[in-house]
Structures are given as structure tokens and as C-alpha cells.
Amino acid sequence: MGMFDFVKDAGEALTEKVLGSTNTEAATQTDEIPQARIDELRQANIEKSIAALAVDGEIVNVAVNGGTVVLTGSAPSQEALEKIVLCAGNQFGIEQVDCQLQVPQVAAAAPTAAAAATESPAPSAESTFYTVQAGDTLGKIAQAHYGAASKYTAIFEANQPMLTDPDKIYVGQKLRMPVL
């Protein structure tokens, strides 16, 4: 799918796991911690976030090198792939995600009249991503993108389980904007 940019200083920090503290100032003082250990912790956190998606059929390998995550393997759908990318990128210290995930193509057989009547809908279109700005709410974002603040629920649902509350978004976070 390609390379995605994220805000390095946004996202869930690993401060407590790495430094044993929740002090955000200490989060930037990682000189005494080997980069390999930080990469290892970020990789484990990303793998845990992807597992929390509970997507059936994904086979994802995660590799972290500094601020870059490389995702290889496969995802069962475009929607699952996009959520996996967001799980990886919305982590503190991650600035790029190199998504090499594949979405298997459904074999196209010549449709019969009976099959055409029961044919499943076309695969979902690729969503866009939006980076949360200061003062944003899901309602404001929905108004700007869809013309109606009430469509915030579509954004919220498209970003679950990464979002657990429609009022809890943060500056720099990337959100999946579904095609409506």
C-alpha cells in the first residue's frame, strides 16, 4: 500500500514501560535506553494493538526500526489493512509506516444469473486519513468532510476499537475517514 507519515510525538507513549514513570518529560530522555530495546517495546505494543482489533484472517509481521514500522503479510480486507496501519502509526515515536500488506483478491469467475442475484457487494473503497488538529472534535471533522456533524458516528465506528470514546481524540492522531 505504501508509506504513511505520522506525527512522531503523538500517540500512546511507552514511558511507563520503558522508564517506569508516567512523567512525559522523562519520555524524551531515552539516551540511556538502547534503541533496540525501545524498538522491541514499540513492536510488542503495536502487535498487542493489532491483536485487539480481533480481525479474522490477518497475518501481520511487525518490524520497528527507530521511528519506522514495516508491516508485511496480509489483511483480509481494505478496512482491516487501514486499521492495522493506524494501530502501528498512532504510537508515540513512530513517524512512518511502510505498509507492505496484501489484500487477497477474490477470484473472479464468470457470473451466472443465479450468482449475479446473490453477488456480494464490491470491496470497500480505500478510505482517506485525517490528522487531528487542535480544537477538532469528531463532529467538526464530520461537518468539514461530510457536510453534517451528525455523521461523526461513522468516523467513530470506522476507528473502533482504536477509539473507545468519541470525545477522546488527540492532536496528531490519524483517523480513518470512511467513504460514505
Helices and strands as residue ranges (DSSP letters): E 2-5, H 15-19, H 24-27, H 35-52, E 59-65, E 68-74, H 78-89, E 96-102, H 113-118, E 128-131, H 138-146, G 149-151, H 152-158, E 174-177
